[in-house]
Amino acid sequence: MRVILAQPRGFCAGVVRAIEIVERALDQYGKPVYVRHEIVHNRHVVESLKSKGAIFVEELTEVPDGAVTIFSAHGVAQAVVDEAAGRGLPVLDATCPLVSKVHSQGKRYVSQDRTLVLIGHAGHPEVEGTMGQVGAPAYLVSSEADVAALNIPEDTKVAYVTQTTLSIDDTRSIIAALQRKFRDVVGPHTSDICYATQNRQTAVRKLCKIADIVIVVGAKNSSNSNRLREIGHESGVPSYLIADAGELDPAWLQGKKTVGLTAGASAPEKLVLDVIETLRRMYGTLDVSELDGKKEHIAFRLPAELRTQSSRSPAEAEMRERSEV
């Protein structure tokens, strides 16, 4: 059995930054610290941080007065920011800088008196945060059919922004539908979507050219992980999303000689290594190699309150020092 690892895979810089903020906050302020929503969409990451003293909540009403509070990597609505400020909560913002960039783009378009359309998935925390940050009503679309159903005059000045974890191909087709429907449409280029999303999607497309099956390690509620599985499926390769090695089904592998293995942007490398070890137990000797791909060297700055620590966090160490397989 051959196992070919995607490059890149797993943690992106925004995830590393978010996890590091929680870890450093625990070191600096002591436990507990409170995190609004899952810091990133991965149960293993969340459970690890819980064991270190992080408490995860869905609403700020669950946070005691004066407790250190962290906003997740997905971002929050301005109303949440205002609520925290009104209570005087000490806040550390772990919003991914690329999500914050989308917020800024949306605000800029609104200030230009354009009607804003957000391309994304209803209910996703990043979408809820963005729609609550732009300072004006926004229309949410996730398909060309949603665009066709928009009840907006065709001569309206329209702008769009996108959820960072979408499939680039899907986004491109929705943008084209907007351009067909409206006379005056502006927005960021598809290349402006999250670099990690692009790189991981490109790697999966390369895997699909040589793999008999694609396994994506990631959470079921992880948008970017779901997109990776969908790309594999659309490429005609049987593709499966698993939370960890325990969900690997031997029936998927019958008659297969080459497994393509990748991980969503919030999945730790340890989970990938666990899948490899499970395959070794199933097949004995494995031929494991890594696909040529884009090397990522991006790192995002921490909040000023946490920059005094020089020690490298476990999340950062994983990003920079991949385990050998």
Secondary structure, DSSP 4 states (H G I P E B T S, - for coil): -EEEE-SS-S--HHHHHHHHHHHHHHHHH-S-EEEES-SSS-HHHHHHHHHHTEEEESSGGGSPTT--EEE-TT---HHHHHHHHHHT--EEE---HHHHHHHHHHHHHHHTTPEEEEES-TT-HHHHHHHTTSSS-EEEE-SHHHHHT----TTSEEEEEE-TTS-HHHHHHHHHHHHHH-SEEE---GGGS-HHHHHHHHHHHHHHTT-SEEEEES-TT-HHHHHHHHHHHHTTS-EEEESSGGG--GGGGTT--EEEEEE-TTS-HHHHHHHHHHHHHHHSS-EEEE---PPP---PPPPGGGTT--SPPHHHHHHHSPPP-
